[in-house]
Amino acid sequence: MKPTIYDVATKANVSISTVSKVLNGTGSISEKTKRRVLDVVEELQFQPSLVSSAKKAMKTIGLLIPDVSNPFMAEITRVIEDHGRKKGFNVMICSTDNDSTKEEEYIYMLKQKYVDGMIIATGLKNTRAVRELIESDMPVVMLSREVPYLPVHTVLADDFQGGYEAAVHLSQLGHKRIAMIVENISNPTIKQRVNGFKEGLLVSGIVLQDNSIYYSSLDLEESKQLSQRILAEQNERPTAIFVSTEMLAFGVLHAAKILNLDVPSQLSLVGFDNSILAKLSNPQLTTIAQPIVEMGSKAIELLVAEITNKDQGKSKVMQRIILSPCLIVRESTAEVKKI
């Protein structure tokens, strides 16, 4: 099997982008590091792909998403693809599974493919790779994700507002014993939803205790088992649950069915995203709707504008766009029963 650039980077103990800079004679790399990389290249007999060094007018955009099977990401990908084509760009989709190694590999691969720009909607555990990408002068837009302190276009839904509206809705229905299930509190997006939910409850006279916030992966079996444990508490069972993403809502619905709890008369449930799953669930899910079409189209608009400005030699002006979500009331929430 022929050695790859990943083999070179691993053996030389450097990043893939460092290997690329050494091979292409770009960037500020110390002579010691250059020598180490070149020695490994010679040792492994690595031969880079022969791609024309001239920038190709491929009219292609790279899109990094965490999981193509996630309905919200699938829907926003479709919007990006449709609007990209209207602007004359093809879209190359890469699903990273929120894996930092995959993120770096895909970013390097897209750069080598000479894409015109990238939209990054993945969890971005590897901020170093993104920093190096931005420093390489590649047009980049962050979508539904934020990397503080980096000069990059960002398009977000107001996650704090979304969490706030979910809390106010449940409190207005009379719920006081409320729980929240979240996927990853280290994700700034999810953290804002938690903070907004806490604030919405607080202004309604309810304090969400830390032990009422539960953590789960998006695995259906894991979220179902967690929900069963939460709902099995007869005395302190919550009358309402807010989930940070709709994938988790199905675990709650499965658990409620197993425990013979009716949704919404015995348990109210609010999701976040308003993907197709919200309408297909039984009962249909009350949810916080992210403005999917506006987010995807705005990301394309910003990226194409930067690509155009770069080609014309214009200076960059970074924008941070925050769009408002809205509450969609369906069948999974109801007034709490008076005991």
Secondary structure, 3 states (H helix, E strand, C coil): CCCCHHHHHHHHCCCHHHHHHHHHCCCCCCHHHHHHHHHHHHHHCCCCCCCCCCCCCCCEEEEEECCCCCHHHHHHHHHHHHHHHHCCCEEEEEECCCCHHHHHHHHHHHHHCCCCEEEECCCCCCHHHHHHHHHCCCCEEEECCCCCCCCCEEEEECHHHHHHHHHHHHHHCCCCCEEEEECCCCCHHHHHHHHHHHHHHHHCCCCCCHHHEEECCCCHHHHHHHHHHHHCCCCCCCCEEEECCHHHHHHHHHHHHHCCCCCCCCCEEEEEECCHHHHHCCCCCEEEECCHHHHHHHHHHHHHHHHHHHHCCCCCCCCEEEECCEEECCCCCCCCCCC
